[in-house]
Amino acid sequence: MSITLLSMRRVEDITTLKKSRIYSLIAEGQFPAPIKVSPGRSAWLASEIDKWIDTRAKQRKSSEERL
């Protein structure tokens, strides 16, 4: 099994969120927290970011179905 790690820049690109918003969401418990890969370096698991996006897409579908 291969694990892919994403940098902040890559997470920003994938989610279209800015760094400050990502950290706000983490503090609110609404976004996956990064893992520490070395001193001064954090990264996100690609699988967790994919799951976060998938959850948002499912919420959108539920909202559309109620209209």
C-alpha positions, 0 to 999 in steps of 0.5 A: 500500500502506498501513502501519498503526502501532500504539501500545504501548497498542494493542499491549497491547489487541490482544495482551492482554499488558502492556508489561513482558511485551512488552519481555521478549519483544522482548529474548528475540527472541520479539516484533516490535521497535518502530520509532522514529517520532520522538524519544520515540515508538515504534510497531509495524507492525500487519502484524507484530503480526498475523503474531505472533498468527497464528503463536501460533494455528498453534502452538496448532493443532499442539499440539491435533492432537498430543493 
